[in-house]
Amino acid sequence: MKNFEFSQLKPKVQEFLNNEIPLYINGEYQKASSNASFEVLDPSTGKQIATASEANETDVNLAVQAARNAFDNGEWTQMPAQERSNILYEFARLLKAHREELAELESIDSGKVYETALADDIDGTIQQFEYYAGFATQISGKTTQISNDLVAYTLHEPIGVVGQIIPWNFPLLMASWKLGAALAVGCTIVIKPAMETPLSLLYAAQLFKEAGFPDGVVNIVPGPGRTVGEALTNHTDVDKLAFTGSTAVGTGVMKNAAEQIKNVTLELGGKSPAIVLDDADLEETIEGVYNGTMYNHGQNCSACTRVYVQRNVYEDVIEKLKQRASEVQVGPSMDPNSDMGPLISERQQQRVLDYIDKGKEEGAKLLCGGNKVHDAGYYVEPTIFVDVEDDMTIAREEIFGPVMVVFVFDEVDEVINRANDSEYGLASSVWTQNIKNGHYISNKLKAGTVWINTVGQELETMPFGGYKQSGIGREMGGEYGIQSYTEVKSVMINID
């Protein structure tokens, strides 16, 4: 196990981390109004890597005021779509030029293995902005010829100032899901990154400025949910809220939005199923099912952590999953030998260990893993439970860690009912060589995304969101993502 040395980071990253990292409001870096700050930790070691300014309600008010002025009186909203598109493309180009610096920050800030941060998070962010840069010129309404004397058409207008709250599991990528669509249509933004992982977005702030975004269009205010989150979600000058995080916190966001009848998009929790039929290609399936749970150390709202395996192949599958888990090297995020990094925090590590203890107490069999590893940092082994009953705590609650629970089933309709027996409905995967069965099951599953013979693919061209308590609305997917950031206006003209 080898932790990184500060001197090994790229010079621009070292320079960025050497001083207190300020807020970004109205086109400028600035310290918090209270001069408060907080420590940013490396989950691989538990040690401080940076100090960041901590926003409060006053800073939120300043950011919202800047965003409101930029929307009501600035050039961004009235700018021709092609110009907005050009600025978004330029921002994507700058992200690409800084991709390695951003990946280093994402890795040491969130615990992601560096190569994953680079290829998935940073390159995925670039793709999002490139996609919505192109889509900015494709936003259109409809024209209806009512009669010779009456013409009617619709306009899709930007909704206004948007408050966005980003989680810690995919910091810059989740920001791009929200920012891309909102900026493409002409909205202005106040965005709150998680306090655990503010670095990549705050680094990108300088690139917003360099790309040509007018002052006040994007504002970044890290701080506690109880102050910054509350101030943002309750602010009367914020026209829309977009939140990604837990269902419990999302419920509070929705309540605050309801007080003002405010538009809201929520991307919340999940307890997603993977269904393995007995005709599945097992080599492909084992890799897919394993990664479907363990990707990003299981800190993934769409992780398929409930694995249902048809009886004929059950023993073979669990043995192969155990073998796959044993091959994983758990270690520091910047160590090139690491396959899996740490969890985000000591609190999250303890939460996962408590769920593992609960599973054992309730009678599930621990197939492998289950332990904290390494003296420093927040590591937990890949963990697999078998002999799990549907009503056990580990079968029903979102753990948000590297914990898989495996069930056996006999009939297709039986497993569909069991898979749907959840308060969540974010995603699911089906593994079969019989596409007719796969199609049948996908039609019956109550989930916003169904993967067949694949898992975890979240494409900018496809909408993402959940059923039930997994959320409201959709992100990405071109017009699906655009819709939540626009108001539709009907215009009728008497030309007689």
C-alpha positions as CSV (number, residue, x, y, z in Angstrom):
1,M,0.0,0.0,0.0
2,K,1.5,3.3,-1.1
3,N,0.0,6.7,-0.3
4,F,0.8,9.6,-2.6
5,E,3.3,12.3,-1.7
6,F,2.1,15.9,-2.1
7,S,5.2,16.6,-4.3
8,Q,4.0,14.0,-6.7
9,L,0.9,16.0,-7.6
10,K,0.9,18.2,-10.7
11,P,2.2,21.7,-10.0
12,K,-1.1,23.4,-10.7
13,V,-2.8,21.0,-8.2
14,Q,-0.1,21.8,-5.6
15,E,-0.6,25.5,-6.1
16,F,-4.4,25.2,-5.9
17,L,-4.1,23.3,-2.6
18,N,-1.5,25.4,-1.0
19,N,-3.8,28.3,0.0
20,E,-7.4,28.4,1.4
21,I,-9.7,27.7,-1.5
22,P,-12.4,30.4,-1.8
23,L,-16.0,30.5,-2.8
24,Y,-16.8,31.5,-6.4
25,I,-19.5,34.3,-6.6
26,N,-20.2,36.7,-9.4
27,G,-17.3,35.7,-11.5
28,E,-14.7,36.0,-8.7
29,Y,-13.0,33.9,-6.1
30,Q,-13.8,35.3,-2.7
31,K,-13.5,34.3,0.9
32,A,-16.6,33.5,3.0
33,S,-18.2,36.6,4.5
34,S,-17.6,35.2,8.0
35,N,-14.0,34.1,7.2
36,A,-15.0,30.6,8.2
37,S,-13.3,27.6,6.6
38,F,-13.3,23.8,6.8
39,E,-10.8,21.1,6.4
40,V,-10.9,18.8,3.3
41,L,-9.6,15.3,4.0
42,D,-8.1,12.6,1.9
43,P,-10.1,9.4,2.6
44,S,-7.1,7.3,1.8
45,T,-5.3,8.6,4.9
46,G,-7.8,10.6,6.9
47,K,-5.4,13.5,6.7
48,Q,-6.1,17.1,5.7
49,I,-5.2,18.0,2.1
50,A,-6.8,21.4,1.8
51,T,-8.7,24.2,3.5
52,A,-11.8,25.6,1.9
53,S,-13.9,28.7,2.6
54,E,-17.2,27.8,4.3
55,A,-20.2,29.7,3.0
56,N,-23.2,30.8,5.1
57,E,-26.6,32.3,4.5
58,T,-25.0,35.7,3.7
59,D,-22.9,34.2,1.0
60,V,-25.9,32.3,-0.4
61,N,-27.8,35.6,-0.6
62,L,-24.8,37.2,-2.5
63,A,-24.6,34.3,-4.9
64,V,-28.4,34.3,-5.5
65,Q,-28.3,38.0,-6.0
66,A,-25.5,37.7,-8.6
67,A,-27.4,34.9,-10.4
68,R,-30.6,36.9,-10.4
69,N,-29.0,39.9,-11.8
70,A,-27.2,37.9,-14.5
71,F,-30.5,36.3,-15.4
72,D,-32.7,39.4,-15.3
73,N,-30.3,42.0,-16.6
74,G,-27.3,40.2,-18.0
75,E,-26.5,39.0,-21.5
76,W,-26.6,35.2,-20.9
77,T,-30.3,34.7,-21.2
78,Q,-30.6,36.9,-24.2
79,M,-27.5,35.6,-25.9
80,P,-28.0,33.8,-29.2
81,A,-28.1,30.0,-28.7
82,Q,-25.0,29.6,-30.9
83,E,-23.0,31.9,-28.6
84,R,-24.0,29.9,-25.5
85,S,-23.1,26.8,-27.4
86,N,-19.6,28.2,-28.3
87,I,-19.0,29.1,-24.6
88,L,-20.0,25.6,-23.5
89,Y,-17.7,24.0,-26.1
90,E,-14.9,26.2,-24.9
91,F,-15.5,25.2,-21.3
92,A,-15.4,21.5,-22.4
93,R,-12.1,22.2,-24.2
94,L,-10.6,23.7,-21.1
95,L,-11.8,20.8,-19.0
96,K,-10.0,18.5,-21.4
97,A,-6.8,20.6,-21.1
98,H,-7.0,20.2,-17.3
99,R,-8.3,16.7,-17.2
100,E,-5.3,15.2,-15.3
101,E,-5.3,17.9,-12.7
102,L,-9.0,17.5,-12.2
103,A,-8.6,13.7,-11.9
104,E,-5.9,14.1,-9.3
105,L,-8.2,16.4,-7.3
106,E,-11.2,14.0,-7.6
107,S,-9.1,11.1,-6.6
108,I,-7.5,12.5,-3.5
109,D,-10.8,14.2,-2.5
110,S,-13.2,11.4,-3.0
111,G,-11.1,8.2,-2.7
112,K,-11.7,7.1,-6.3
113,V,-8.9,5.2,-7.9
114,Y,-7.1,7.7,-10.1
115,E,-7.7,5.9,-13.5
116,T,-11.4,5.6,-12.7
117,A,-11.6,9.3,-11.8
118,L,-9.9,10.2,-15.1
119,A,-11.7,7.9,-17.5
120,D,-15.2,7.9,-15.9
121,D,-15.7,11.1,-13.9
122,I,-13.6,13.7,-15.7
123,D,-14.0,12.4,-19.3
124,G,-17.7,11.8,-18.5
125,T,-18.0,15.4,-17.4
126,I,-16.3,16.6,-20.6
127,Q,-18.8,14.6,-22.7
128,Q,-21.7,16.0,-20.8
129,F,-20.7,19.6,-21.6
130,E,-19.9,18.8,-25.2
131,Y,-23.3,17.1,-25.6
132,Y,-25.3,20.0,-24.2
133,A,-23.1,22.5,-26.1
134,G,-24.5,20.9,-29.2
135,F,-28.0,20.7,-27.8
136,A,-28.1,24.4,-27.0
137,T,-29.0,25.2,-30.6
138,Q,-31.6,22.5,-30.9
139,I,-34.1,23.8,-28.4
140,S,-37.4,24.5,-30.2
141,G,-41.1,24.8,-29.7
142,K,-44.0,23.9,-32.0
143,T,-46.0,25.9,-34.4
144,T,-49.7,25.1,-35.0
145,Q,-51.8,26.5,-37.8
146,I,-55.2,27.0,-36.2
147,S,-56.8,28.8,-39.1
148,N,-55.9,31.4,-41.7
149,D,-56.4,34.1,-39.1
150,L,-54.8,32.5,-36.1
151,V,-51.2,31.3,-35.6
152,A,-50.1,29.5,-32.4
153,Y,-46.7,28.5,-31.2
154,T,-44.9,27.5,-28.1
155,L,-41.6,28.8,-26.6
156,H,-39.3,27.0,-24.2
157,E,-37.9,29.7,-22.0
158,P,-35.2,29.3,-19.2
159,I,-36.8,28.8,-15.9
160,G,-34.6,31.3,-14.1
161,V,-32.2,31.0,-11.2
162,V,-31.5,27.4,-10.3
163,G,-30.2,26.1,-7.0
164,Q,-28.3,22.9,-7.4
165,I,-27.0,20.6,-4.6
166,I,-24.4,18.0,-5.5
167,P,-23.4,14.8,-3.7
168,W,-20.0,13.6,-2.7
169,N,-19.9,10.3,-4.7
170,F,-19.5,11.8,-8.2
171,P,-18.6,15.4,-7.5
172,L,-17.8,16.9,-10.9
173,L,-19.8,14.4,-12.9
174,M,-23.0,15.0,-11.0
175,A,-22.4,18.8,-11.3
176,S,-22.2,18.4,-15.1
177,W,-25.5,16.5,-15.3
178,K,-27.2,19.5,-13.8
179,L,-25.1,22.4,-15.1
180,G,-25.0,21.2,-18.8
181,A,-28.8,21.3,-19.4
182,A,-29.4,24.4,-17.2
183,L,-26.7,26.4,-18.9
184,A,-27.6,25.3,-22.4
185,V,-31.1,26.8,-22.1
186,G,-29.9,30.1,-20.5
187,C,-30.4,29.6,-16.7
188,T,-28.1,31.0,-14.1
189,I,-26.9,28.8,-11.2
190,V,-26.0,28.7,-7.6
191,I,-24.5,25.3,-6.9
192,K,-23.5,23.7,-3.6
193,P,-20.9,21.0,-3.7
194,A,-20.6,18.5,-0.8
195,M,-18.3,19.6,1.9
196,E,-16.5,16.3,1.6
197,T,-15.6,16.9,-2.1
198,P,-15.5,20.5,-3.1
199,L,-12.2,20.6,-4.8
200,S,-12.8,19.7,-8.5
201,L,-15.7,22.1,-8.9
202,L,-13.9,24.9,-7.2
203,Y,-10.9,24.3,-9.4
204,A,-13.2,24.4,-12.5
205,A,-14.5,27.8,-11.4
206,Q,-11.5,29.5,-13.0
207,L,-12.3,27.6,-16.3
208,F,-15.9,29.0,-16.3
209,K,-14.3,32.5,-16.2
210,E,-11.7,31.6,-18.9
211,A,-14.4,30.1,-21.2
212,G,-16.3,33.3,-21.3
213,F,-19.3,32.8,-19.0
214,P,-20.6,36.2,-17.9
215,D,-20.2,37.1,-14.2
216,G,-23.0,35.7,-12.0
217,V,-24.0,32.8,-14.4
218,V,-22.3,30.2,-12.2
219,N,-21.8,30.6,-8.5
220,I,-20.2,28.0,-6.2
221,V,-20.9,28.0,-2.4
222,P,-19.7,25.0,-0.4
223,G,-21.0,24.7,3.1
224,P,-23.2,22.7,5.5
225,G,-26.6,21.5,4.4
226,R,-28.2,22.9,7.6
227,T,-27.1,26.4,6.6
228,V,-26.2,26.7,2.9
229,G,-28.6,24.0,1.8
230,E,-31.4,25.4,3.8
231,A,-30.7,29.0,2.7
232,L,-30.6,27.9,-0.9
233,T,-33.7,25.7,-0.9
234,N,-35.8,28.4,1.0
235,H,-34.6,31.4,-1.0
236,T,-37.5,33.2,-2.7
237,D,-35.3,34.3,-5.6
238,V,-34.4,30.7,-6.6
239,D,-36.9,29.5,-9.2
240,K,-35.9,25.8,-9.4
241,L,-34.1,23.3,-7.2
242,A,-32.2,20.3,-8.4
243,F,-30.9,17.9,-5.7
244,T,-29.0,14.6,-5.8
245,G,-28.5,12.8,-2.5
246,S,-30.3,10.7,0.0
247,T,-34.1,10.2,0.1
248,A,-34.3,11.5,3.6
249,V,-32.6,14.8,2.7
250,G,-34.5,15.0,-0.6
251,T,-37.7,14.9,1.3
252,G,-36.7,18.0,3.2
253,V,-35.7,19.7,-0.1
254,M,-39.2,18.9,-1.5
255,K,-40.9,20.3,1.6
256,N,-39.0,23.5,1.3
257,A,-39.8,23.7,-2.4
258,A,-43.5,23.1,-1.7
259,E,-43.7,26.1,0.5
260,Q,-43.2,28.3,-2.6
261,I,-44.7,25.9,-5.2
262,K,-41.2,25.7,-6.6
263,N,-40.1,23.4,-9.5
264,V,-37.9,20.6,-8.2
265,T,-35.9,17.7,-9.6
266,L,-34.8,15.0,-7.2
267,E,-32.3,12.1,-7.9
268,L,-32.4,10.1,-4.7
269,G,-31.5,6.7,-3.2
270,G,-31.8,3.2,-4.6
271,K,-31.7,-0.5,-3.7
272,S,-31.5,-1.8,-7.2
273,P,-31.8,-5.5,-8.2
274,A,-29.7,-7.6,-10.6
275,I,-31.5,-10.7,-12.0
276,V,-29.4,-13.6,-13.2
277,L,-31.3,-16.2,-15.3
278,D,-29.9,-19.7,-15.7
279,D,-29.1,-19.2,-19.3
280,A,-26.9,-16.2,-18.7
281,D,-23.3,-16.1,-20.0
282,L,-21.7,-16.6,-16.6
283,E,-18.3,-15.1,-17.4
284,E,-19.8,-11.9,-18.6
285,T,-22.4,-11.9,-15.8
286,I,-20.0,-12.4,-12.9
287,E,-18.0,-9.4,-14.0
288,G,-21.1,-7.3,-14.6
289,V,-22.9,-8.2,-11.4
290,Y,-19.7,-7.7,-9.3
291,N,-19.1,-4.3,-10.8
292,G,-22.7,-3.4,-10.6
293,T,-22.4,-3.5,-6.8
294,M,-18.8,-2.6,-6.1
295,Y,-18.2,0.2,-8.6
296,N,-17.1,3.4,-6.8
297,H,-16.8,1.2,-3.6
298,G,-20.6,0.7,-3.7
299,Q,-21.2,4.4,-3.2
300,N,-23.5,4.6,-6.1
301,C,-27.2,5.3,-6.0
302,S,-27.9,3.0,-8.9
303,A,-25.7,0.1,-7.6
304,C,-27.4,-3.3,-8.2
305,T,-26.7,-4.6,-4.7
306,R,-29.6,-7.1,-4.5
307,V,-28.6,-10.0,-6.7
308,Y,-31.2,-12.6,-7.5
309,V,-29.8,-15.9,-9.0
310,Q,-31.9,-18.7,-10.6
311,R,-31.5,-21.9,-8.6
312,N,-29.8,-24.0,-11.3
313,V,-26.7,-21.7,-11.4
314,Y,-26.8,-20.3,-7.8
315,E,-23.9,-22.3,-6.3
316,D,-21.8,-21.7,-9.4
317,V,-22.5,-17.9,-9.3
318,I,-21.8,-17.3,-5.6
319,E,-18.5,-19.3,-5.9
320,K,-17.4,-17.2,-8.8
321,L,-18.4,-14.0,-7.1
322,K,-16.4,-14.9,-4.1
323,Q,-13.4,-15.6,-6.3
324,R,-13.8,-12.3,-8.1
325,A,-14.0,-10.4,-4.7
326,S,-10.8,-12.1,-3.5
327,E,-8.8,-10.7,-6.5
328,V,-9.5,-7.1,-5.5
329,Q,-6.7,-4.9,-4.2
330,V,-8.1,-2.4,-1.7
331,G,-5.8,0.6,-1.2
332,P,-5.1,4.3,-1.6
333,S,-6.7,6.0,-4.5
334,M,-3.5,7.3,-6.0
335,D,-1.7,3.9,-5.8
336,P,-1.6,2.4,-9.3
337,N,-1.9,-1.1,-7.7
338,S,-5.3,-0.3,-6.1
339,D,-8.5,-1.6,-7.6
340,M,-10.7,-0.2,-4.9
341,G,-10.1,2.9,-2.8
342,P,-11.6,4.0,0.6
343,L,-15.1,5.0,1.5
344,I,-15.6,8.8,1.7
345,S,-15.4,9.3,5.5
346,E,-15.0,7.6,8.8
347,R,-18.7,8.1,9.4
348,Q,-19.6,6.3,6.1
349,Q,-17.1,3.5,7.0
350,Q,-18.8,2.9,10.3
351,R,-22.2,3.0,8.7
352,V,-21.2,0.2,6.3
353,L,-19.6,-1.8,9.1
354,D,-22.8,-1.5,11.2
355,Y,-24.9,-2.8,8.3
356,I,-22.5,-5.8,8.0
357,D,-22.9,-6.5,11.7
358,K,-26.7,-6.2,11.3
359,G,-26.7,-8.7,8.5
360,K,-24.8,-11.3,10.6
361,E,-27.1,-10.6,13.6
362,E,-30.2,-11.3,11.5
363,G,-28.9,-14.6,10.2
364,A,-27.4,-13.9,6.7
365,K,-24.3,-15.8,5.9
366,L,-21.1,-13.8,5.2
367,L,-19.6,-15.4,2.1
368,C,-16.5,-13.1,2.1
369,G,-15.2,-9.8,3.3
370,G,-16.9,-7.8,6.0
371,N,-13.8,-6.2,7.6
372,K,-12.2,-2.9,7.9
373,V,-8.8,-3.0,6.4
374,H,-5.6,-0.8,6.9
375,D,-4.9,1.2,10.0
376,A,-5.3,4.6,8.3
377,G,-8.0,5.6,5.9
378,Y,-11.7,4.5,5.5
379,Y,-11.5,1.1,3.9
380,V,-13.9,-1.8,3.9
381,E,-13.4,-5.1,2.0
382,P,-15.7,-6.1,-0.8
383,T,-18.4,-8.0,1.1
384,I,-20.9,-10.6,-0.1
385,F,-23.8,-12.1,1.9
386,V,-25.8,-15.2,0.9
387,D,-28.7,-17.0,2.5
388,V,-30.4,-13.6,2.7
389,E,-34.2,-13.3,3.4
390,D,-36.2,-10.6,1.6
391,D,-37.2,-8.9,4.9
392,M,-33.7,-8.6,6.3
393,T,-32.4,-5.0,6.9
394,I,-29.5,-5.5,4.5
395,A,-32.0,-6.6,1.8
396,R,-34.2,-3.5,2.2
397,E,-32.1,-0.5,3.2
398,E,-29.6,1.4,1.0
399,I,-26.1,0.7,2.5
400,F,-24.0,2.8,0.1
401,G,-20.9,0.7,0.4
402,P,-19.3,-2.4,-1.0
403,V,-21.9,-4.9,0.2
404,M,-23.7,-7.3,-2.1
405,V,-26.7,-9.5,-0.9
406,V,-27.5,-12.6,-3.0
407,F,-30.8,-14.4,-3.1
408,V,-32.0,-17.6,-4.9
409,F,-35.1,-17.7,-7.1
410,D,-37.0,-20.3,-9.2
411,E,-39.5,-18.6,-11.5
412,V,-39.3,-15.4,-13.6
413,D,-42.6,-13.9,-12.3
414,E,-41.6,-14.7,-8.8
415,V,-38.3,-12.7,-9.1
416,I,-40.0,-9.8,-10.8
417,N,-42.4,-9.4,-7.8
418,R,-39.5,-9.7,-5.3
419,A,-37.3,-7.2,-7.3
420,N,-40.2,-4.7,-7.3
421,D,-40.8,-5.1,-3.6
422,S,-38.9,-2.0,-2.6
423,E,-39.6,1.6,-1.8
424,Y,-37.0,2.5,-4.4
425,G,-37.0,2.2,-8.2
426,L,-33.9,3.7,-9.6
427,A,-32.2,1.0,-11.7
428,S,-32.0,-2.7,-12.4
429,S,-30.1,-5.2,-14.5
430,V,-31.1,-8.5,-16.2
431,W,-28.7,-11.2,-17.3
432,T,-29.9,-13.7,-19.9
433,Q,-29.2,-14.9,-23.4
434,N,-33.0,-15.1,-24.1
435,I,-33.8,-11.5,-25.2
436,K,-37.5,-12.3,-25.1
437,N,-37.2,-13.0,-21.4
438,G,-35.0,-9.9,-20.9
439,H,-37.6,-7.7,-22.7
440,Y,-40.5,-9.2,-20.7
441,I,-38.7,-8.6,-17.4
442,S,-37.7,-5.1,-18.3
443,N,-41.3,-4.2,-19.1
444,K,-42.4,-5.5,-15.6
445,L,-39.6,-3.9,-13.5
446,K,-40.5,-0.6,-11.7
447,A,-37.3,1.2,-12.3
448,G,-36.2,4.3,-14.2
449,T,-33.3,2.4,-16.0
450,V,-33.1,-1.3,-16.9
451,W,-29.8,-2.7,-18.2
452,I,-29.9,-6.0,-20.1
453,N,-26.5,-7.9,-20.2
454,T,-24.7,-4.7,-19.1
455,V,-24.8,-2.5,-16.1
456,G,-23.9,1.0,-15.0
457,Q,-24.0,2.7,-18.4
458,E,-25.4,6.2,-17.9
459,L,-25.2,7.9,-21.3
460,E,-25.7,11.6,-21.9
461,T,-28.2,10.7,-24.7
462,M,-30.4,8.8,-22.3
463,P,-32.5,10.2,-19.4
464,F,-31.7,9.1,-15.9
465,G,-34.1,9.1,-12.9
466,G,-36.2,6.9,-10.7
467,Y,-39.6,5.6,-9.8
468,K,-41.1,5.8,-6.3
469,Q,-38.8,7.2,-3.6
470,S,-35.8,7.2,-6.0
471,G,-36.8,10.6,-7.2
472,I,-38.7,13.0,-9.4
473,G,-37.9,14.1,-12.9
474,R,-35.1,13.2,-15.2
475,E,-31.6,14.4,-15.9
476,M,-29.5,14.0,-19.1
477,G,-31.1,12.6,-22.2
478,G,-31.3,15.8,-24.4
479,E,-34.8,17.1,-24.3
480,Y,-35.6,15.1,-21.1
481,G,-32.9,17.0,-19.2
482,I,-33.8,20.3,-20.9
483,Q,-37.5,20.1,-19.9
484,S,-36.8,20.5,-16.2
485,Y,-35.0,23.8,-16.8
486,T,-37.6,25.5,-19.0
487,E,-41.0,27.0,-18.8
488,V,-43.3,26.4,-21.8
489,K,-45.2,29.5,-23.0
490,S,-48.1,29.3,-25.5
491,V,-48.4,32.3,-27.9
492,M,-51.5,32.9,-30.1
493,I,-51.6,35.6,-32.7
494,N,-54.6,36.9,-34.5
495,I,-53.2,38.0,-37.9
496,D,-56.6,39.2,-39.3
